Amino acid sequence: MDRRPGRADVDSILTALAEPTRRQLLDLLAAHGQATATTLADRLPVSRQAVVKHLAVLDSAGLVDGIKVGREVRYTVRTEALNMTARWMATLAADWDRRLAKIKRAAEAAERDLR
């Protein structure tokens, strides 16, 4: 399903990324391509159950995808949500750059008028 990202999408992604363990999970998945919750738990100082809960949050935010292969669920990173969030942040930064440039021009004009 292709849909335009909304504020709720960005909020859920940023909320998911706010937790350090979830960022570590994304790093591990990005480095290894795919992994099971058990494999990921072996590389982190948390239980498999905790990893599964973190993966559920990441999945809900659209950051990972779990594919059932036999009795295992293999997780991979979904880059679309990260790319969408990066574009949103770049747009926000560009808006602030424009605002700051406008303030700077106004301040410089006011300073010239005082001379």
TIVO-2410 file (N, C-alpha, C; in nm, 3 decimals):
# residues 115
REC num residu      c1      c2      c3 atome chaine
REC   1      M   0.084  -0.117   0.000     N      A
REC   1      M   0.000   0.000   0.000    CA      A
REC   1      M   0.089   0.124   0.000     C      A
REC   2      D   0.074   0.206  -0.102     N      A
REC   2      D   0.153   0.328  -0.114    CA      A
REC   2      D   0.069   0.444  -0.062     C      A
REC   3      R   0.119   0.514   0.039     N      A
REC   3      R   0.044   0.627   0.093    CA      A
REC   3      R   0.141   0.737   0.129     C      A
REC   4      R   0.089   0.857   0.133     N      A
REC   4      R   0.173   0.971   0.168    CA      A
REC   4      R   0.199   0.970   0.318     C      A
REC   5      P   0.323   0.998   0.357     N      A
REC   5      P   0.354   0.998   0.500    CA      A
REC   5      P   0.290   1.118   0.570     C      A
REC   6      G   0.238   1.092   0.686     N      A
REC   6      G   0.177   1.198   0.765    CA      A
REC   6      G   0.255   1.221   0.893     C      A
REC   7      R   0.205   1.313   0.971     N      A
REC   7      R   0.270   1.347   1.098    CA      A
REC   7      R   0.276   1.227   1.191     C      A
REC   8      A   0.171   1.144   1.190     N      A
REC   8      A   0.169   1.025   1.277    CA      A
REC   8      A   0.281   0.929   1.237     C      A
REC   9      D   0.309   0.917   1.107     N      A
REC   9      D   0.418   0.831   1.061    CA      A
REC   9      D   0.551   0.879   1.117     C      A
REC  10      V   0.578   1.007   1.102     N      A
REC  10      V   0.704   1.064   1.150    CA      A
REC  10      V   0.712   1.049   1.302     C      A
REC  11      D   0.602   1.076   1.371     N      A
REC  11      D   0.602   1.062   1.517    CA      A
REC  11      D   0.635   0.920   1.561     C      A
REC  12      S   0.573   0.819   1.497     N      A
REC  12      S   0.599   0.681   1.537    CA      A
REC  12      S   0.742   0.640   1.505     C      A
REC  13      I   0.795   0.690   1.394     N      A
REC  13      I   0.934   0.658   1.358    CA      A
REC  13      I   1.031   0.721   1.457     C      A
REC  14      L   1.012   0.849   1.488     N      A
REC  14      L   1.102   0.916   1.583    CA      A
REC  14      L   1.090   0.856   1.722     C      A
REC  15      T   0.969   0.816   1.761     N      A
REC  15      T   0.950   0.751   1.891    CA      A
REC  15      T   1.025   0.619   1.894     C      A
REC  16      A   1.015   0.542   1.787     N      A
REC  16      A   1.086   0.414   1.780    CA      A
REC  16      A   1.237   0.434   1.784     C      A
REC  17      L   1.285   0.536   1.715     N      A
REC  17      L   1.430   0.561   1.709    CA      A
REC  17      L   1.485   0.624   1.836     C      A
REC  18      A   1.398   0.672   1.923     N      A
REC  18      A   1.444   0.739   2.046    CA      A
REC  18      A   1.507   0.641   2.145     C      A
REC  19      E   1.480   0.514   2.131     N      A
REC  19      E   1.530   0.413   2.225    CA      A
REC  19      E   1.661   0.355   2.173     C      A
REC  20      P   1.769   0.364   2.251     N      A
REC  20      P   1.901   0.317   2.205    CA      A
REC  20      P   1.906   0.170   2.162     C      A
REC  21      T   1.836   0.083   2.231     N      A
REC  21      T   1.838  -0.059   2.193    CA      A
REC  21      T   1.778  -0.079   2.055     C      A
REC  22      R   1.673  -0.005   2.025     N      A
REC  22      R   1.612  -0.018   1.892    CA      A
REC  22      R   1.706   0.033   1.784     C      A
REC  23      R   1.781   0.140   1.813     N      A
REC  23      R   1.880   0.187   1.716    CA      A
REC  23      R   1.990   0.082   1.696     C      A
REC  24      Q   2.029   0.017   1.804     N      A
REC  24      Q   2.129  -0.091   1.793    CA      A
REC  24      Q   2.076  -0.205   1.707     C      A
REC  25      L   1.950  -0.238   1.725     N      A
REC  25      L   1.890  -0.344   1.643    CA      A
REC  25      L   1.893  -0.307   1.496     C      A
REC  26      L   1.858  -0.182   1.465     N      A
REC  26      L   1.863  -0.138   1.326    CA      A
REC  26      L   2.005  -0.143   1.272     C      A
REC  27      D   2.102  -0.103   1.352     N      A
REC  27      D   2.243  -0.110   1.310    CA      A
REC  27      D   2.284  -0.255   1.279     C      A
REC  28      L   2.246  -0.347   1.368     N      A
REC  28      L   2.281  -0.487   1.346    CA      A
REC  28      L   2.215  -0.542   1.220     C      A
REC  29      L   2.088  -0.509   1.202     N      A
REC  29      L   2.018  -0.556   1.082    CA      A
REC  29      L   2.077  -0.496   0.955     C      A
REC  30      A   2.113  -0.369   0.961     N      A
REC  30      A   2.174  -0.305   0.845    CA      A
REC  30      A   2.308  -0.369   0.813     C      A
REC  31      A   2.384  -0.407   0.914     N      A
REC  31      A   2.516  -0.466   0.893    CA      A
REC  31      A   2.507  -0.610   0.842     C      A
REC  32      H   2.405  -0.684   0.886     N      A
REC  32      H   2.397  -0.826   0.853    CA      A
REC  32      H   2.289  -0.859   0.751     C      A
REC  33      G   2.210  -0.763   0.709     N      A
REC  33      G   2.107  -0.788   0.609    CA      A
REC  33      G   1.978  -0.840   0.668     C      A
REC  34      Q   1.986  -0.949   0.738     N      A
REC  34      Q   1.869  -1.003   0.806    CA      A
REC  34      Q   1.913  -1.087   0.925     C      A
REC  35      A   1.823  -1.101   1.020     N      A
REC  35      A   1.855  -1.180   1.139    CA      A
REC  35      A   1.728  -1.216   1.212     C      A
REC  36      T   1.736  -1.318   1.295     N      A
REC  36      T   1.624  -1.357   1.380    CA      A
REC  36      T   1.638  -1.285   1.514     C      A
REC  37      A   1.531  -1.286   1.591     N      A
REC  37      A   1.535  -1.225   1.724    CA      A
REC  37      A   1.639  -1.293   1.812     C      A
REC  38      T   1.652  -1.424   1.799     N      A
REC  38      T   1.751  -1.498   1.877    CA      A
REC  38      T   1.893  -1.454   1.843     C      A
REC  39      T   1.922  -1.442   1.713     N      A
REC  39      T   2.054  -1.398   1.670    CA      A
REC  39      T   2.083  -1.257   1.720     C      A
REC  40      L   1.984  -1.171   1.712     N      A
REC  40      L   2.003  -1.033   1.757    CA      A
REC  40      L   2.024  -1.028   1.909     C      A
REC  41      A   1.948  -1.108   1.983     N      A
REC  41      A   1.961  -1.110   2.129    CA      A
REC  41      A   2.099  -1.158   2.172     C      A
REC  42      D   2.160  -1.247   2.092     N      A
REC  42      D   2.295  -1.295   2.124    CA      A
REC  42      D   2.398  -1.183   2.116     C      A
REC  43      R   2.367  -1.077   2.042     N      A
REC  43      R   2.462  -0.967   2.023    CA      A
REC  43      R   2.433  -0.847   2.113     C      A
REC  44      L   2.328  -0.857   2.194     N      A
REC  44      L   2.289  -0.744   2.280    CA      A
REC  44      L   2.276  -0.790   2.424     C      A
REC  45      P   2.289  -0.698   2.518     N      A
REC  45      P   2.276  -0.734   2.660    CA      A
REC  45      P   2.131  -0.735   2.708     C      A
REC  46      V   2.040  -0.781   2.622     N      A
REC  46      V   1.898  -0.790   2.660    CA      A
REC  46      V   1.847  -0.929   2.622     C      A
REC  47      S   1.734  -0.966   2.678     N      A
REC  47      S   1.678  -1.098   2.652    CA      A
REC  47      S   1.614  -1.105   2.513     C      A
REC  48      R   1.591  -1.226   2.467     N      A
REC  48      R   1.524  -1.246   2.340    CA      A
REC  48      R   1.384  -1.184   2.344     C      A
REC  49      Q   1.315  -1.199   2.457     N      A
REC  49      Q   1.181  -1.142   2.471    CA      A
REC  49      Q   1.184  -0.990   2.457     C      A
REC  50      A   1.286  -0.927   2.513     N      A
REC  50      A   1.299  -0.781   2.500    CA      A
REC  50      A   1.324  -0.744   2.355     C      A
REC  51      V   1.409  -0.822   2.287     N      A
REC  51      V   1.436  -0.796   2.145    CA      A
REC  51      V   1.308  -0.807   2.064     C      A
REC  52      V   1.228  -0.909   2.092     N      A
REC  52      V   1.101  -0.927   2.019    CA      A
REC  52      V   1.010  -0.806   2.040     C      A
REC  53      K   1.005  -0.755   2.162     N      A
REC  53      K   0.921  -0.637   2.189    CA      A
REC  53      K   0.974  -0.515   2.114     C      A
REC  54      H   1.104  -0.496   2.113     N      A
REC  54      H   1.163  -0.383   2.040    CA      A
REC  54      H   1.138  -0.398   1.890     C      A
REC  55      L   1.151  -0.519   1.839     N      A
REC  55      L   1.126  -0.542   1.696    CA      A
REC  55      L   0.980  -0.514   1.661     C      A
REC  56      A   0.889  -0.543   1.754     N      A
REC  56      A   0.747  -0.513   1.729    CA      A
REC  56      A   0.724  -0.363   1.716     C      A
REC  57      V   0.792  -0.284   1.798     N      A
REC  57      V   0.782  -0.137   1.788    CA      A
REC  57      V   0.840  -0.090   1.655     C      A
REC  58      L   0.956  -0.143   1.618     N      A
REC  58      L   1.018  -0.106   1.491    CA      A
REC  58      L   0.931  -0.147   1.373     C      A
REC  59      D   0.869  -0.263   1.382     N      A
REC  59      D   0.780  -0.311   1.277    CA      A
REC  59      D   0.657  -0.222   1.266     C      A
REC  60      S   0.600  -0.186   1.379     N      A
REC  60      S   0.482  -0.098   1.381    CA      A
REC  60      S   0.512   0.038   1.319     C      A
REC  61      A   0.635   0.085   1.336     N      A
REC  61      A   0.676   0.215   1.280    CA      A
REC  61      A   0.717   0.203   1.133     C      A
REC  62      G   0.719   0.081   1.081     N      A
REC  62      G   0.757   0.060   0.942    CA      A
REC  62      G   0.906   0.058   0.918     C      A
REC  63      L   0.984   0.036   1.024     N      A
REC  63      L   1.130   0.039   1.013    CA      A
REC  63      L   1.192  -0.098   0.986     C      A
REC  64      V   1.121  -0.204   1.023     N      A
REC  64      V   1.169  -0.339   0.993    CA      A
REC  64      V   1.054  -0.421   0.936     C      A
REC  65      D   1.091  -0.529   0.872     N      A
REC  65      D   0.993  -0.621   0.817    CA      A
REC  65      D   1.029  -0.760   0.867     C      A
REC  66      G   0.933  -0.835   0.917     N      A
REC  66      G   0.955  -0.971   0.962    CA      A
REC  66      G   0.894  -1.069   0.863     C      A
REC  67      I   0.976  -1.161   0.815     N      A
REC  67      I   0.929  -1.261   0.719    CA      A
REC  67      I   0.945  -1.399   0.782     C      A
REC  68      K   0.836  -1.473   0.787     N      A
REC  68      K   0.839  -1.606   0.848    CA      A
REC  68      K   0.899  -1.705   0.748     C      A
REC  69      V   1.005  -1.773   0.795     N      A
REC  69      V   1.072  -1.876   0.716    CA      A
REC  69      V   1.075  -2.001   0.803     C      A
REC  70      G   0.987  -2.094   0.775     N      A
REC  70      G   0.975  -2.211   0.862    CA      A
REC  70      G   0.923  -2.169   0.998     C      A
REC  71      R   0.999  -2.203   1.101     N      A
REC  71      R   0.960  -2.166   1.237    CA      A
REC  71      R   1.021  -2.036   1.282     C      A
REC  72      E   1.107  -1.978   1.199     N      A
REC  72      E   1.177  -1.854   1.235    CA      A
REC  72      E   1.110  -1.733   1.170     C      A
REC  73      V   1.131  -1.619   1.234     N      A
REC  73      V   1.096  -1.491   1.171    CA      A
REC  73      V   1.227  -1.418   1.149     C      A
REC  74      R   1.253  -1.385   1.025     N      A
REC  74      R   1.376  -1.313   0.990    CA      A
REC  74      R   1.340  -1.168   0.964     C      A
REC  75      Y   1.416  -1.080   1.028     N      A
REC  75      Y   1.389  -0.937   1.020    CA      A
REC  75      Y   1.489  -0.869   0.927     C      A
REC  76      T   1.442  -0.770   0.854     N      A
REC  76      T   1.525  -0.687   0.769    CA      A
REC  76      T   1.485  -0.540   0.789     C      A
REC  77      V   1.574  -0.450   0.756     N      A
REC  77      V   1.546  -0.306   0.766    CA      A
REC  77      V   1.462  -0.264   0.646     C      A
REC  78      R   1.363  -0.182   0.671     N      A
REC  78      R   1.283  -0.120   0.565    CA      A
REC  78      R   1.332   0.024   0.552     C      A
REC  79      T   1.395   0.056   0.444     N      A
REC  79      T   1.457   0.187   0.430    CA      A
REC  79      T   1.359   0.298   0.395     C      A
REC  80      E   1.241   0.264   0.346     N      A
REC  80      E   1.146   0.367   0.304    CA      A
REC  80      E   1.111   0.463   0.417     C      A
REC  81      A   1.085   0.409   0.535     N      A
REC  81      A   1.047   0.493   0.649    CA      A
REC  81      A   1.163   0.583   0.691     C      A
REC  82      L   1.284   0.529   0.689     N      A
REC  82      L   1.401   0.609   0.724    CA      A
REC  82      L   1.422   0.720   0.621     C      A
REC  83      N   1.409   0.686   0.494     N      A
REC  83      N   1.425   0.785   0.388    CA      A
REC  83      N   1.320   0.895   0.399     C      A
REC  84      M   1.196   0.857   0.426     N      A
REC  84      M   1.088   0.955   0.440    CA      A
REC  84      M   1.117   1.049   0.557     C      A
REC  85      T   1.164   0.994   0.667     N      A
REC  85      T   1.195   1.076   0.785    CA      A
REC  85      T   1.313   1.168   0.757     C      A
REC  86      A   1.412   1.118   0.687     N      A
REC  86      A   1.528   1.202   0.650    CA      A
REC  86      A   1.485   1.317   0.560     C      A
REC  87      R   1.395   1.289   0.465     N      A
REC  87      R   1.343   1.397   0.378    CA      A
REC  87      R   1.266   1.500   0.459     C      A
REC  88      W   1.185   1.454   0.555     N      A
REC  88      W   1.109   1.546   0.640    CA      A
REC  88      W   1.205   1.634   0.719     C      A
REC  89      M   1.311   1.574   0.775     N      A
REC  89      M   1.408   1.650   0.853    CA      A
REC  89      M   1.483   1.749   0.764     C      A
REC  90      A   1.518   1.709   0.642     N      A
REC  90      A   1.588   1.799   0.550    CA      A
REC  90      A   1.498   1.917   0.513     C      A
REC  91      T   1.370   1.893   0.492     N      A
REC  91      T   1.275   2.001   0.463    CA      A
REC  91      T   1.263   2.096   0.580     C      A
REC  92      L   1.256   2.040   0.700     N      A
REC  92      L   1.249   2.121   0.821    CA      A
REC  92      L   1.375   2.207   0.835     C      A
REC  93      A   1.492   2.148   0.812     N      A
REC  93      A   1.618   2.223   0.821    CA      A
REC  93      A   1.623   2.334   0.717     C      A
REC  94      A   1.577   2.305   0.595     N      A
REC  94      A   1.577   2.407   0.489    CA      A
REC  94      A   1.484   2.522   0.526     C      A
REC  95      D   1.369   2.491   0.585     N      A
REC  95      D   1.276   2.597   0.629    CA      A
REC  95      D   1.344   2.687   0.732     C      A
REC  96      W   1.413   2.627   0.827     N      A
REC  96      W   1.482   2.706   0.930    CA      A
REC  96      W   1.595   2.788   0.869     C      A
REC  97      D   1.668   2.731   0.773     N      A
REC  97      D   1.774   2.806   0.706    CA      A
REC  97      D   1.717   2.929   0.636     C      A
REC  98      R   1.602   2.913   0.569     N      A
REC  98      R   1.537   3.028   0.503    CA      A
REC  98      R   1.495   3.133   0.605     C      A
REC  99      R   1.437   3.089   0.716     N      A
REC  99      R   1.394   3.183   0.820    CA      A
REC  99      R   1.513   3.259   0.878     C      A
REC 100      L   1.620   3.187   0.907     N      A
REC 100      L   1.738   3.251   0.964    CA      A
REC 100      L   1.802   3.348   0.864     C      A
REC 101      A   1.804   3.311   0.736     N      A
REC 101      A   1.858   3.401   0.634    CA      A
REC 101      A   1.775   3.529   0.626     C      A
REC 102      K   1.643   3.516   0.638     N      A
REC 102      K   1.554   3.633   0.635    CA      A
REC 102      K   1.579   3.723   0.755     C      A
REC 103      I   1.598   3.664   0.872     N      A
REC 103      I   1.627   3.741   0.993    CA      A
REC 103      I   1.762   3.812   0.978     C      A
REC 104      K   1.859   3.740   0.923     N      A
REC 104      K   1.992   3.799   0.903    CA      A
REC 104      K   1.984   3.919   0.809     C      A
REC 105      R   1.910   3.904   0.698     N      A
REC 105      R   1.896   4.016   0.604    CA      A
REC 105      R   1.828   4.135   0.670     C      A
REC 106      A   1.726   4.108   0.751     N      A
REC 106      A   1.655   4.216   0.819    CA      A
REC 106      A   1.748   4.286   0.919     C      A
REC 107      A   1.827   4.209   0.992     N      A
REC 107      A   1.920   4.267   1.089    CA      A
REC 107      A   2.028   4.349   1.020     C      A
REC 108      E   2.079   4.297   0.909     N      A
REC 108      E   2.181   4.371   0.834    CA      A
REC 108      E   2.125   4.500   0.775     C      A
REC 109      A   2.001   4.496   0.726     N      A
REC 109      A   1.936   4.615   0.672    CA      A
REC 109      A   1.915   4.718   0.782     C      A
REC 110      A   1.873   4.673   0.900     N      A
REC 110      A   1.851   4.764   1.012    CA      A
REC 110      A   1.983   4.827   1.054     C      A
REC 111      E   2.089   4.750   1.052     N      A
REC 111      E   2.220   4.802   1.090    CA      A
REC 111      E   2.267   4.907   0.988     C      A
REC 112      R   2.245   4.882   0.859     N      A
REC 112      R   2.282   4.978   0.756    CA      A
REC 112      R   2.203   5.108   0.772     C      A
REC 113      D   2.076   5.095   0.807     N      A
REC 113      D   1.990   5.214   0.824    CA      A
REC 113      D   2.035   5.299   0.942     C      A
REC 114      L   2.099   5.241   1.042     N      A
REC 114      L   2.145   5.313   1.159    CA      A
REC 114      L   2.272   5.392   1.132     C      A
REC 115      R   2.342   5.359   1.029     N      A
REC 115      R   2.470   5.426   0.999    CA      A
REC 115      R   2.450   5.562   0.943     C      A
***
